[in-house]
Amino acid sequence: MQIVLAVSMQLSLILSVIFTLYVLLIVVPFLRRRSRRSGEPGDLEWHLFVPCRDEQAVIGETLEYLLESFPDTHVWVIDDDSDDDTAVIVAGWMEASPLVHLVQRRRPKARTGKGDALNAAYHELIAWLGEGVDTERVIVGVVDADGRPAVGCLRAVAGPDYFGDSSVGGVQIVVRMMNRDVHTPLSSSGRLRNFFARTLVRMQDVEFRTVISAIQSARIYTGTVGMGGNGQFTRLSALQSLDGGDGRAWRGSLLEDFELGVHLLLAGWKNRFCPDTWVDQEALFDLRRYLTQRTRWGQGVMQCIRYWPAVWSSRKISNAGIVEMTYYFLQPWLTLIGTFVYPIPMIFLATALLSNTEFLVDFLTRGGAALLGIYLVAGLAPFFLWGPVYIAKCERKQGYWRGVGWGWAYVLYVYAFYVTTWRAFGRLLTGRSGWAKTRRNSEAAIGQPVARES
């Protein structure tokens, strides 16, 4: 038993140390990052795509915000056959502003995924622009129906390191949670449920503004910046280079945003991450909806393993980029393995404590205690540190001790990824790949799928 315990603990320790080193590699560039020069947005032509399905609760305010904040930008709202008044509201805005466009989809061609909805807008934009347009100057942004890009967003991504560089095909900006400071997300519930809800919201803000931003900051050096679903900007000529003649620039399924970034890299374009601006979106405070959303994301990452051979054979991606993308492709599969590897030492120790205390004492006194301590530190520290980093980099006014508390909360938060990864794996095994929109916090849950299974 002692040999099994030592081997299992050493194996889990090796995995933990590798992950700890990875975290250190992404934290350093994140903490050291500096602002870049902005550009002149008037040198480019801007179009924002806003995919919608039953968004009457938010689309009016979003259009008002976008038109006021970006007065020279065209907004293309894609109505994915909504059952509510989304299209009616957008039609009213079209009458008031020539900058608003409505792209309507109808079943059975509608509700087949966000990528298909974006392709519908892409097709209509090409037709609307007509012949003779310099598509290198046309930039397409993707904003969620509740998205609020920062007012200076376009100026930032127009900078010389971003779309001021003609080789750059895509730019991703930081995502923040607009409801991160709401104290009572569930106004009709008690303190305990509200505490859980606002902590869940805060953890999503920590995740996006530190962990994901740090990963993207490190990817600047490997040349493998990924694209996100909100706050994603792409040069129209880059989208056209991905169009195989069928009017489809987005070729992904459940993770169409990240897959777009992969396709851009394989086509020889550069992707950039711009940490100097952001887009606000609403975080989920309902655990069930959160798990549903993350299951879809996890399944999408698992599906991306199919790009591994193309990445490895590409001469347009650096060696460091291949290693980074390989790690990303393998991450959900490593999580599945970790589900078995990491708990084994704790199970053995608990068993020994109940049935053979003499063995347990002997193991701990022969170096097992130090090994156990390293195992716990290496397993927890990479997650805990994001709380203090979040305070230092993003929310200094919140105070150090609150960052410590959020660090421990993030340690618990990551365990949800084990649940969603196994759920995603189950969907893969059963052949379920339908795309379902995550309902907003203010919307009632429904049982019907948004997109058909494929």
Secondary structure, DSSP 8 states (H G I E B T S, - for coil): -HHHHHHHHHHHHHHHHHHHHHHHHHHHHHHH--------GGGSEEEEEEEESS-TTTHHHHHHHHHHH-TT-EEEEEEES-SSSHHHHHHHHHHH-TTEEEEEE-TTTSSS-HHHHHHHHHHHHHHHH-TT--TTSEEEEE--TT-EE-TTHHHHHTSTTTTTSTTEEEEEEEEEETTTT-S-SSTTS-HHHHHHHHHHHHHHHHIIIIIIHHHHHHHHHHT-----SSSEEEEHHHHHHH--SSS-S---STTHHHHHHHHHHHTT-EEEEEEEEEEEE-----HHHHHHHHHHHHHHHHHGGGGHHHHHH-SSS-HHHHHHHHHHHHHHHHHHHHHHHTHHHHHHHHHHHHH-HHHHHHHIIIIIHHHHHHHHHHHHHHHHTHHHHHHHHT-GGG-HHHHHHHHHHHHHHTHHHHHHHHHHHHHHHTT---------TTS---SS-SS---
